[in-house]
């Protein structure tokens, strides 16, 4: 009975797809792993970690699973479980039958897919990328739309002021009587020449 008091629930992450539940029990260096799948539950026990802590998770699931098709695997850092839902389709609103929040159970947002999202295989290659030719065609339509006219037309070079030669700088000798054009310019010029 003393061992039961020392048994704790392992930190657990869960995610789902339309036909599977993905679980990760975060226990390092596990020994004596036991996994039992039933139609409405999963039971996981092991010892692990530096202190050989006893872990147990008894998950009473919201809906039925396929115990025969469900599998698990062990690495040195965690136990991963792929649970096959009995009925593929709508996403479960939660994993467990109980609505009470479990401090050791969290959603794995890295693996979770929204029920609205398609898998990457089902998505067209250009989803999320703008169709630039369509955008440019639409720019000329509607009220107040931009009209770029002959933008990029190379025949209109005579009004292009960028092609004109840059005028030279005026020196003090170019101004009438050799006097500076603005007051104080003479003092500035002397300071720069010193």
Short mmCIF file of the C-alpha atoms (twelve columns), coordinates in Angstrom:
data_MODEL
# 
_entry.id   MODEL 
# 
loop_
_atom_site.group_PDB 
_atom_site.id 
_atom_site.type_symbol 
_atom_site.label_atom_id 
_atom_site.label_alt_id 
_atom_site.label_comp_id 
_atom_site.label_asym_id 
_atom_site.label_seq_id 
_atom_site.Cartn_x 
_atom_site.Cartn_y 
_atom_site.Cartn_z 
_atom_site.pdbx_PDB_model_num 
ATOM 1   C CA . UNK A 1   0.000   0.000  0.000   1 
ATOM 2   C CA . UNK A 2   2.968   2.304  0.579   1 
ATOM 3   C CA . UNK A 3   3.920   1.958  -3.127  1 
ATOM 4   C CA . UNK A 4   0.505   3.253  -4.282  1 
ATOM 5   C CA . UNK A 5   1.057   6.508  -2.395  1 
ATOM 6   C CA . UNK A 6   4.342   7.020  -4.265  1 
ATOM 7   C CA . UNK A 7   2.862   6.360  -7.729  1 
ATOM 8   C CA . UNK A 8   2.289   9.535  -9.738  1 
ATOM 9   C CA . UNK A 9   0.800   10.413 -13.117 1 
ATOM 10  C CA . UNK A 10  3.475   11.070 -15.736 1 
ATOM 11  C CA . UNK A 11  3.503   14.409 -17.591 1 
ATOM 12  C CA . UNK A 12  1.451   13.603 -20.692 1 
ATOM 13  C CA . UNK A 13  0.894   15.399 -24.007 1 
ATOM 14  C CA . UNK A 14  -1.911  14.545 -26.405 1 
ATOM 15  C CA . UNK A 15  -2.964  15.502 -29.922 1 
ATOM 16  C CA . UNK A 16  -5.351  14.109 -32.496 1 
ATOM 17  C CA . UNK A 17  -6.052  13.724 -36.166 1 
ATOM 18  C CA . UNK A 18  -9.377  12.647 -37.668 1 
ATOM 19  C CA . UNK A 19  -8.598  8.974  -37.083 1 
ATOM 20  C CA . UNK A 20  -5.911  8.851  -34.341 1 
ATOM 21  C CA . UNK A 21  -4.982  10.027 -30.861 1 
ATOM 22  C CA . UNK A 22  -1.282  10.729 -30.292 1 
ATOM 23  C CA . UNK A 23  0.040   10.465 -26.721 1 
ATOM 24  C CA . UNK A 24  3.479   11.143 -25.251 1 
ATOM 25  C CA . UNK A 25  4.231   10.044 -21.686 1 
ATOM 26  C CA . UNK A 26  7.282   12.061 -20.643 1 
ATOM 27  C CA . UNK A 27  9.268   9.593  -18.526 1 
ATOM 28  C CA . UNK A 28  13.018  9.138  -18.973 1 
ATOM 29  C CA . UNK A 29  14.904  5.848  -18.649 1 
ATOM 30  C CA . UNK A 30  11.766  3.743  -18.256 1 
ATOM 31  C CA . UNK A 31  11.752  0.199  -16.947 1 
ATOM 32  C CA . UNK A 32  8.940   -2.331 -16.740 1 
ATOM 33  C CA . UNK A 33  6.640   -0.534 -19.162 1 
ATOM 34  C CA . UNK A 34  3.129   -1.955 -19.351 1 
ATOM 35  C CA . UNK A 35  0.482   -0.622 -21.738 1 
ATOM 36  C CA . UNK A 36  -3.066  -1.942 -21.832 1 
ATOM 37  C CA . UNK A 37  -5.584  -0.800 -24.461 1 
ATOM 38  C CA . UNK A 38  -9.319  -1.370 -23.988 1 
ATOM 39  C CA . UNK A 39  -12.275 0.027  -25.945 1 
ATOM 40  C CA . UNK A 40  -12.699 3.020  -23.636 1 
ATOM 41  C CA . UNK A 41  -9.433  3.172  -21.655 1 
ATOM 42  C CA . UNK A 42  -5.650  3.118  -21.711 1 
ATOM 43  C CA . UNK A 43  -3.592  2.035  -18.707 1 
ATOM 44  C CA . UNK A 44  0.118   2.827  -18.586 1 
ATOM 45  C CA . UNK A 45  2.572   1.865  -15.806 1 
ATOM 46  C CA . UNK A 46  6.347   2.000  -15.487 1 
ATOM 47  C CA . UNK A 47  9.236   3.101  -13.313 1 
ATOM 48  C CA . UNK A 48  11.710  5.664  -14.536 1 
ATOM 49  C CA . UNK A 49  13.927  8.637  -13.952 1 
ATOM 50  C CA . UNK A 50  16.950  8.895  -11.661 1 
ATOM 51  C CA . UNK A 51  14.946  7.955  -8.569  1 
ATOM 52  C CA . UNK A 52  13.123  5.017  -10.237 1 
ATOM 53  C CA . UNK A 53  9.805   6.756  -9.601  1 
ATOM 54  C CA . UNK A 54  6.655   4.658  -10.116 1 
ATOM 55  C CA . UNK A 55  4.300   6.141  -12.739 1 
ATOM 56  C CA . UNK A 56  0.742   5.200  -13.615 1 
ATOM 57  C CA . UNK A 57  -1.825  6.722  -15.963 1 
ATOM 58  C CA . UNK A 58  -5.333  5.289  -16.121 1 
ATOM 59  C CA . UNK A 59  -7.041  7.178  -18.949 1 
ATOM 60  C CA . UNK A 60  -10.829 6.810  -19.171 1 
ATOM 61  C CA . UNK A 61  -11.410 8.031  -22.721 1 
ATOM 62  C CA . UNK A 62  -14.275 10.138 -24.047 1 
ATOM 63  C CA . UNK A 63  -14.974 7.789  -26.987 1 
ATOM 64  C CA . UNK A 64  -14.132 4.267  -28.182 1 
ATOM 65  C CA . UNK A 65  -10.802 3.231  -29.679 1 
ATOM 66  C CA . UNK A 66  -9.563  0.194  -31.582 1 
ATOM 67  C CA . UNK A 67  -7.355  -1.653 -29.033 1 
ATOM 68  C CA . UNK A 68  -5.950  -4.096 -31.597 1 
ATOM 69  C CA . UNK A 69  -4.721  -1.388 -33.990 1 
ATOM 70  C CA . UNK A 70  -3.258  0.897  -31.288 1 
ATOM 71  C CA . UNK A 71  0.523   0.769  -30.776 1 
ATOM 72  C CA . UNK A 72  3.240   2.236  -28.543 1 
ATOM 73  C CA . UNK A 73  6.998   2.727  -28.675 1 
ATOM 74  C CA . UNK A 74  9.682   3.547  -26.132 1 
ATOM 75  C CA . UNK A 75  12.697  5.845  -26.410 1 
ATOM 76  C CA . UNK A 76  15.120  6.895  -23.687 1 
ATOM 77  C CA . UNK A 77  13.156  10.122 -23.107 1 
ATOM 78  C CA . UNK A 78  9.479   9.210  -23.553 1 
ATOM 79  C CA . UNK A 79  6.809   6.684  -24.424 1 
ATOM 80  C CA . UNK A 80  4.896   7.493  -27.628 1 
ATOM 81  C CA . UNK A 81  1.467   6.008  -28.270 1 
ATOM 82  C CA . UNK A 82  -0.642  5.977  -31.430 1 
ATOM 83  C CA . UNK A 83  -4.258  5.187  -30.593 1 
ATOM 84  C CA . UNK A 84  -6.618  4.416  -33.470 1 
ATOM 85  C CA . UNK A 85  -10.118 5.869  -33.040 1 
ATOM 86  C CA . UNK A 86  -12.925 3.383  -33.547 1 
ATOM 87  C CA . UNK A 87  -14.716 5.906  -35.761 1 
ATOM 88  C CA . UNK A 88  -12.774 8.380  -37.860 1 
ATOM 89  C CA . UNK A 89  -14.403 11.722 -38.307 1 
ATOM 90  C CA . UNK A 90  -15.117 14.661 -36.085 1 
ATOM 91  C CA . UNK A 91  -12.455 15.681 -33.614 1 
ATOM 92  C CA . UNK A 92  -13.024 14.851 -29.969 1 
ATOM 93  C CA . UNK A 93  -13.685 17.955 -27.863 1 
ATOM 94  C CA . UNK A 94  -11.408 16.474 -25.151 1 
ATOM 95  C CA . UNK A 95  -9.445  13.285 -24.508 1 
ATOM 96  C CA . UNK A 96  -10.909 12.111 -21.222 1 
ATOM 97  C CA . UNK A 97  -14.435 11.236 -20.189 1 
ATOM 98  C CA . UNK A 98  -14.193 13.667 -17.274 1 
ATOM 99  C CA . UNK A 99  -14.415 17.392 -17.921 1 
ATOM 100 C CA . UNK A 100 -12.168 18.145 -14.926 1 
ATOM 101 C CA . UNK A 101 -8.786  19.586 -15.833 1 
ATOM 102 C CA . UNK A 102 -5.876  17.251 -15.147 1 
ATOM 103 C CA . UNK A 103 -2.642  19.082 -14.215 1 
ATOM 104 C CA . UNK A 104 -0.457  16.353 -15.759 1 
ATOM 105 C CA . UNK A 105 -2.295  16.289 -19.130 1 
ATOM 106 C CA . UNK A 106 -1.679  18.988 -21.756 1 
ATOM 107 C CA . UNK A 107 -2.424  19.469 -25.461 1 
ATOM 108 C CA . UNK A 108 0.564   18.953 -27.757 1 
ATOM 109 C CA . UNK A 109 0.056   21.961 -30.035 1 
ATOM 110 C CA . UNK A 110 3.037   20.966 -32.200 1 
ATOM 111 C CA . UNK A 111 1.176   17.835 -33.333 1 
ATOM 112 C CA . UNK A 112 -2.429  19.030 -33.082 1 
ATOM 113 C CA . UNK A 113 -4.273  19.844 -36.310 1 
ATOM 114 C CA . UNK A 114 -7.442  21.922 -36.343 1 
ATOM 115 C CA . UNK A 115 -10.526 20.119 -37.554 1 
ATOM 116 C CA . UNK A 116 -10.758 22.775 -40.311 1 
ATOM 117 C CA . UNK A 117 -7.213  22.194 -41.549 1 
ATOM 118 C CA . UNK A 118 -6.401  19.748 -44.269 1 
ATOM 119 C CA . UNK A 119 -3.254  17.731 -44.192 1 
ATOM 120 C CA . UNK A 120 -0.379  19.097 -46.246 1 
ATOM 121 C CA . UNK A 121 -0.939  16.304 -48.776 1 
ATOM 122 C CA . UNK A 122 -4.498  17.497 -49.433 1 
ATOM 123 C CA . UNK A 123 -3.577  21.161 -49.870 1 
ATOM 124 C CA . UNK A 124 -2.758  22.673 -53.262 1 
ATOM 125 C CA . UNK A 125 0.872   23.728 -53.597 1 
ATOM 126 C CA . UNK A 126 0.105   27.447 -53.912 1 
ATOM 127 C CA . UNK A 127 -2.156  27.826 -50.836 1 
ATOM 128 C CA . UNK A 128 -1.132  30.896 -48.909 1 
ATOM 129 C CA . UNK A 129 0.814   32.326 -51.838 1 
ATOM 130 C CA . UNK A 130 -0.751  35.258 -53.674 1 
ATOM 131 C CA . UNK A 131 -1.491  34.974 -57.384 1 
ATOM 132 C CA . UNK A 132 0.353   38.106 -58.532 1 
ATOM 133 C CA . UNK A 133 -1.050  38.121 -62.060 1 
ATOM 134 C CA . UNK A 134 -4.588  38.003 -60.685 1 
ATOM 135 C CA . UNK A 135 -3.806  40.771 -58.176 1 
ATOM 136 C CA . UNK A 136 -2.360  43.003 -60.901 1 
ATOM 137 C CA . UNK A 137 -5.390  42.408 -63.136 1 
ATOM 138 C CA . UNK A 138 -7.721  43.394 -60.303 1 
ATOM 139 C CA . UNK A 139 -5.835  46.604 -59.531 1 
ATOM 140 C CA . UNK A 140 -7.368  48.332 -62.552 1 
ATOM 141 C CA . UNK A 141 -10.962 47.396 -61.634 1 
ATOM 142 C CA . UNK A 142 -13.471 49.048 -59.328 1 
ATOM 143 C CA . UNK A 143 -13.728 52.590 -58.021 1 
ATOM 144 C CA . UNK A 144 -10.581 54.374 -57.012 1 
ATOM 145 C CA . UNK A 145 -8.407  51.579 -58.338 1 
ATOM 146 C CA . UNK A 146 -4.836  52.298 -59.197 1 
ATOM 147 C CA . UNK A 147 -4.030  52.923 -62.848 1 
ATOM 148 C CA . UNK A 148 -0.367  52.465 -63.565 1 
ATOM 149 C CA . UNK A 149 -0.841  53.418 -67.197 1 
ATOM 150 C CA . UNK A 150 2.425   53.038 -69.070 1 
ATOM 151 C CA . UNK A 151 4.529   52.123 -66.073 1 
ATOM 152 C CA . UNK A 152 7.741   50.631 -67.335 1 
ATOM 153 C CA . UNK A 153 7.250   52.051 -70.844 1 
ATOM 154 C CA . UNK A 154 10.758  52.876 -72.131 1 
ATOM 155 C CA . UNK A 155 9.660   55.162 -75.008 1 
ATOM 156 C CA . UNK A 156 8.906   58.123 -72.704 1 
ATOM 157 C CA . UNK A 157 12.501  59.202 -71.996 1 
ATOM 158 C CA . UNK A 158 12.251  62.935 -72.758 1 
ATOM 159 C CA . UNK A 159 10.583  63.844 -69.430 1 
ATOM 160 C CA . UNK A 160 12.872  61.718 -67.288 1 
ATOM 161 C CA . UNK A 161 14.840  64.148 -65.127 1 
ATOM 162 C CA . UNK A 162 17.012  61.351 -63.739 1 
ATOM 163 C CA . UNK A 163 18.919  61.204 -67.025 1 
ATOM 164 C CA . UNK A 164 19.945  64.883 -66.904 1 
ATOM 165 C CA . UNK A 165 23.508  65.729 -66.024 1 
ATOM 166 C CA . UNK A 166 24.055  66.894 -62.462 1 
ATOM 167 C CA . UNK A 167 25.121  70.574 -62.345 1 
ATOM 168 C CA . UNK A 168 28.512  71.340 -60.826 1 
ATOM 169 C CA . UNK A 169 28.924  73.007 -57.448 1 
ATOM 170 C CA . UNK A 170 29.335  76.783 -57.328 1 
ATOM 171 C CA . UNK A 171 32.488  78.134 -55.781 1 
ATOM 172 C CA . UNK A 172 33.016  81.526 -54.149 1 
ATOM 173 C CA . UNK A 173 34.652  82.699 -57.389 1 
ATOM 174 C CA . UNK A 174 31.461  81.973 -59.352 1 
ATOM 175 C CA . UNK A 175 29.320  84.342 -57.265 1 
ATOM 176 C CA . UNK A 176 29.156  88.034 -58.092 1 
ATOM 177 C CA . UNK A 177 32.054  90.018 -56.568 1 
ATOM 178 C CA . UNK A 178 33.399  86.802 -54.974 1 
ATOM 179 C CA . UNK A 179 31.122  87.354 -51.955 1 
ATOM 180 C CA . UNK A 180 29.541  84.371 -50.182 1 
ATOM 181 C CA . UNK A 181 25.876  83.761 -50.991 1 
ATOM 182 C CA . UNK A 182 24.644  83.382 -47.409 1 
ATOM 183 C CA . UNK A 183 25.651  85.225 -44.282 1 
ATOM 184 C CA . UNK A 184 28.112  83.311 -42.131 1 
ATOM 185 C CA . UNK A 185 29.308  81.159 -45.045 1 
ATOM 186 C CA . UNK A 186 32.631  83.001 -45.014 1 
ATOM 187 C CA . UNK A 187 33.202  82.158 -41.369 1 
ATOM 188 C CA . UNK A 188 32.325  78.516 -41.969 1 
ATOM 189 C CA . UNK A 189 34.685  78.358 -44.906 1 
ATOM 190 C CA . UNK A 190 37.557  79.750 -42.830 1 
ATOM 191 C CA . UNK A 191 36.974  77.223 -40.083 1 
ATOM 192 C CA . UNK A 192 37.112  74.336 -42.570 1 
ATOM 193 C CA . UNK A 193 40.367  75.547 -44.125 1 
ATOM 194 C CA . UNK A 194 42.252  75.952 -40.867 1 
# 
